[in-house]
Each structure stands twice: as C-alpha cells, then as structure tokens.
C-alpha cells in the first residue's frame, strides 16, 4: 500500500493532539511553581542584601529598586511563556498554577512600581513668568 505524499504515519502525532497525563501534569505544575517561588524568594533576598549593603546611599538603593522592577518584568514574561507552553501541551493544572503565579508576580510588579513612583514624584511645575506671588500686606494680590 502506498501513502499519499504529505500524509503522516498513523503512529505519529502532534505533541498537543492529546491531553497530558494527570501525573505528569501535576508533577510539572508543582515543580514549576516551587522553582518559581524559590527564584522569586532568592531575588527578594538578594534585593534586601543590596539595600543593606548600600548603607543608606539613596542612589544605590534607587538603582537596586529599578533593577528589581526590571527583573520582575522579565520574570513575569517567562512565567507567561511557560503558561503558553502548558496550554499548548494541554496540561490544565500546570496552566492553572502558571496563571496563578503570573497573577501573583503581576501584583508584586504593580505594587513595587507604584511604591517607586510614589517615592520619586516628578518635579513641581515652574511658575508662569508673569506670576506675582501674593504676600500678606503686599498689596499685589489679585
């Protein structure tokens, strides 16, 4: 029997053509979640040590905070890519835990960015050149 060109053999399948087994799915989900939690905790410890080593030098503390925010952004991208791979592999528990981890990291990213922005407000706007301040008793108040 001859096969038509381009026809796949019956034993060959795409990796996402069938659902991942429950044991493999749970093992991958738990392993990835624990590795991501350990990586995040290690980075948090590293940031704390960097702030401690700065000894009050605000420039080094700010640089460490910005580096931490940038690292968290990249970490979030990696978690979302792993979630996409889990979805492609049809591993629902791995996908669920990756989405939970992505939500946790996104909340941490937003809160750290918000804290940095509140601690470093933009400069006050410069007054208009025609502006005359109003001092009590000056007679120049309009």
Secondary structure as UniProt FT lines:
FT   TURN            5..6
FT   TURN            10..11
FT   TURN            15..16
FT   HELIX           22..54
FT   TURN            55..56
FT   HELIX           58..88
FT   TURN            89..90
FT   HELIX           92..119
FT   TURN            129..130
FT   TURN            136..137
//
